[in-house]
Amino acid sequence: MPEKSNINAANKLVTACVVLIGDEVLSGRTRDANLGYIAKHLNQIGVQVREARVIPDIEQVIVDTINEVRTRYDYVFTTGGIGPTHDDITADSIAKAFGVGIGYHPQAMATLEMHYQETGGEFTEARKRMARIPEGASLIANPLSKAPGFQIGNVFVMAGVPMVMQVMMDSLTDRLEGGATMQSRTVSAQIGEGTIAERLGALQAQFPEVGIGSYPYYRGKTFGTSVVMRGTDVALLERVAAEAEALIRGFGAEPVSGDPA
């Protein structure tokens, strides 16, 4: 079933997918710093990241991935592959995914030309590549290094450099319509994860609207489990947290609210 929701309906879940594009991420040469920022930023405005993918700089893979996820989610955010080099193929791939042409965007060309005049750099043919935008797309401002990102349909295409991606993310936020904001509650106790696993599974089945995860921890010579519950209904979330506390007490352990000290 598609996760796409009605953006205009109050309190509905608004979903997103993040696609990280780049061989350098897959090879381990570059450590991703973008996914966490995007997910946290979107959560604050009521857009929930439900999936993230890391894909190579291969045109058909980009095309197929974008065409799949843009029909499943309200928004898609990509990072990487819009620079001046030969392997920066994201813009061309996105154009192909939407079945449109690509060319030099007048506003993007003017912005970059002025930028290089002011900085004394040469506006080379390679740098002009950063002004190539799919037909029908709107620009995403880049106050930092000027080379823009772009939006086409529900797909937002941004740079892979974290500082640049972040200013682009800030620039496009007012285009997004959020829904219910995801909240979380944590209950921790000095009890083994395996001890409560079966009962915790039953609790999850009882309250499918709330995501429940268990995470073991070690603090010196002590160990325990943190139960993290996530959902958009605060009242229901509090109820599930209370049930989790009662469940833990049933095994003779004393739960505490939040992460372990």
Summary of the structure (lengths in Angstrom):
residues: 261
radius of gyration: 22.4
end to end distance: 40.9
largest distance: 71.2
contacts: 816
relative contact order: 0.13
helix: 39%
strand: 26%
